[in-house]
Amino acid sequence: LPVEWNAFNASSLPILFGTGLDYSIHVIFALRREKGNVRAMQAGIGKALLFCGLSTAAGFGSLAFASSEGLSSLGMVCALGITINMATAVWLLPWWWRAVDPTGLGRRPDRV
């Protein structure tokens, strides 16, 4: 994917940071709710995140066909980045969660 950085695709970095953070927060809360059960998390919020991530990536991916080179590169970078964010949150984050916190409960405050 030979993409030269420009102002358009550099503006994708906050978008990608935000979606990655958002997807990860949803997964962490789902893992806490399901007490670390990865299959239950993937059956619930995992499906929603897959649909959300793929539809967003498809929307940005459609910009790849724009006649403007900057807009086209924005679409390619966002589509690829959002797909990676979604896959990381749904498949790699639960694996990491189990390695770091085998109980699946995480640290919770005594009071809210």
Residue pairs with C-beta under 8 A, 6 or more apart in sequence:
1 76
1 80
3 9
3 73
3 76
3 77
4 73
6 69
6 70
6 73
7 70
8 70
8 71
8 73
8 74
9 70
9 73
9 74
9 76
9 77
9 78
11 74
12 74
12 77
12 78
12 81
15 78
15 81
15 82
16 77
16 78
16 81
16 82
16 85
19 53
19 56
19 81
19 82
19 85
19 86
20 85
20 88
20 89
23 49
23 52
23 53
23 85
23 86
23 88
23 89
23 90
24 88
24 89
24 93
26 45
26 48
26 49
26 89
27 41
27 45
27 46
27 49
27 89
27 90
27 93
27 94
27 97
28 93
28 97
28 106
30 41
30 44
30 45
30 46
31 37
31 38
31 41
31 94
31 97
31 104
31 106
32 104
32 105
32 106
32 108
34 40
34 41
34 44
34 104
35 104
35 105
36 97
36 98
36 101
36 102
36 103
36 104
36 105
37 104
38 94
38 95
38 97
38 98
41 94
42 90
42 94
46 90
49 86
49 89
49 90
50 86
50 90
52 86
53 82
53 83
53 85
53 86
53 87
53 90
54 83
54 86
56 82
57 78
57 79
57 80
57 82
57 83
57 86
58 79
60 74
60 75
60 78
60 79
60 82
61 75
61 76
61 78
61 79
62 75
63 71
63 72
63 74
63 75
63 76
63 78
63 79
64 72
64 75
64 76
64 79
65 72
65 75
66 72
66 75
97 104
98 104
